[in-house]
Amino acid sequence: MSHPTSNDICALHDVPDGGGVEAAPSILVLRRGGEAWAYRNVCPHFSIPLNYEPDAFWTYEGSLLMCAHHSAMFRFEDGVCVDGPCLGASLRRIPIRIENGRVVIEGPDIT
């Protein structure tokens, strides 16, 4: 049995399918089915959180995340802004893996 580590930020099933949660301070996890992506919860447009309220992320068709402040649209897969005021800019990716149904950050300890 594996025990959670400080790099273990949430269970995959805690992230709504087609949605996102702030799984650790300033870390957004997005999910579609068995896939997940993690980014810093900071819009490249104004360096503010992408959500307006805790864990209230606006997503569309399980593929786009919208910044709650200026409506920039980001792809789940690569964090690239495809529409809005920061077109072409990207969210800062956090490398993760899915391990035993848990989302785990790869690399240095985050705590």
C-alpha positions as CSV (number, residue, x, y, z in Angstrom):
1,M,0.0,0.0,0.0
2,S,1.4,3.4,-1.0
3,H,1.2,6.3,1.4
4,P,0.6,9.9,0.2
5,T,3.7,12.0,0.0
6,S,4.0,15.8,0.0
7,N,4.1,15.6,-3.8
8,D,0.7,13.8,-3.7
9,I,-1.8,16.6,-4.2
10,C,-5.2,14.9,-4.7
11,A,-7.1,11.9,-5.8
12,L,-7.9,11.9,-9.5
13,H,-11.6,11.3,-8.7
14,D,-11.5,14.5,-6.6
15,V,-11.2,16.5,-9.9
16,P,-14.5,16.7,-11.8
17,D,-14.3,15.0,-15.2
18,G,-14.1,17.9,-17.6
19,G,-13.3,20.4,-14.8
20,G,-10.7,21.5,-12.4
21,V,-9.8,22.1,-8.8
22,E,-7.2,23.9,-6.9
23,A,-5.5,20.8,-5.5
24,A,-2.7,22.5,-3.6
25,P,-1.9,26.2,-3.0
26,S,-1.8,27.9,-6.4
27,I,-1.9,24.6,-8.3
28,L,-4.8,23.9,-10.6
29,V,-5.5,20.4,-11.8
30,L,-7.7,19.8,-14.8
31,R,-9.1,16.4,-15.8
32,R,-10.7,14.7,-18.7
33,G,-11.4,11.0,-18.1
34,G,-8.2,9.3,-16.9
35,E,-6.0,12.2,-18.0
36,A,-4.9,15.1,-15.9
37,W,-2.9,18.3,-16.3
38,A,-1.6,20.7,-13.7
39,Y,-0.7,24.4,-14.0
40,R,0.0,27.3,-11.7
41,N,-3.3,28.9,-10.9
42,V,-2.1,32.2,-12.4
43,C,-3.4,33.9,-15.6
44,P,-0.6,35.1,-17.8
45,H,-2.6,38.2,-18.7
46,F,-2.7,39.9,-15.3
47,S,-1.0,37.4,-12.9
48,I,-4.2,36.8,-11.0
49,P,-5.9,33.4,-10.2
50,L,-8.0,31.9,-13.0
51,N,-10.9,31.3,-10.7
52,Y,-13.2,33.9,-9.0
53,E,-14.2,31.7,-6.0
54,P,-12.5,28.7,-4.5
55,D,-12.7,25.7,-6.7
56,A,-15.0,27.5,-9.1
57,F,-13.3,27.0,-12.5
58,W,-15.1,27.6,-15.7
59,T,-14.5,24.9,-18.3
60,Y,-16.1,24.1,-21.6
61,E,-16.6,20.7,-23.3
62,G,-13.9,19.2,-21.1
63,S,-11.2,20.8,-23.2
64,L,-11.0,24.6,-22.4
65,L,-10.5,26.5,-19.2
66,M,-11.7,30.1,-19.0
67,C,-10.2,32.8,-16.8
68,A,-13.0,34.1,-14.7
69,H,-11.6,37.7,-14.8
70,H,-11.0,38.4,-18.5
71,S,-12.4,35.4,-20.4
72,A,-9.1,34.1,-21.8
73,M,-9.5,30.5,-22.9
74,F,-6.8,27.9,-22.3
75,R,-6.5,24.4,-23.7
76,F,-6.3,21.6,-21.1
77,E,-3.6,19.7,-22.9
78,D,-0.9,22.4,-23.1
79,G,-2.2,25.5,-21.3
80,V,-2.0,27.6,-24.4
81,C,-4.4,30.6,-24.6
82,V,-6.5,30.1,-27.8
83,D,-8.8,33.1,-27.3
84,G,-8.8,36.3,-25.3
85,P,-6.4,39.1,-24.2
86,C,-3.3,36.8,-23.8
87,L,-3.7,34.9,-27.1
88,G,-0.7,32.6,-27.6
89,A,0.6,32.9,-24.0
90,S,0.6,29.8,-21.8
91,L,-0.1,28.7,-18.3
92,R,2.9,27.5,-16.3
93,R,2.8,23.7,-16.4
94,I,3.4,21.6,-13.3
95,P,4.7,18.1,-14.3
96,I,2.5,15.4,-12.8
97,R,1.8,11.7,-13.1
98,I,-1.2,9.6,-12.1
99,E,-0.1,6.9,-9.5
100,N,-2.5,4.5,-7.9
101,G,-5.4,6.9,-8.7
102,R,-3.6,9.9,-7.2
103,V,-2.2,13.0,-8.8
104,V,1.5,13.3,-8.0
105,I,3.8,16.1,-8.8
106,E,7.0,14.9,-10.4
107,G,10.2,16.5,-9.2
108,P,11.1,18.3,-6.1
109,D,9.0,18.2,-3.0
110,I,6.4,21.0,-3.1
111,T,5.9,21.5,0.7
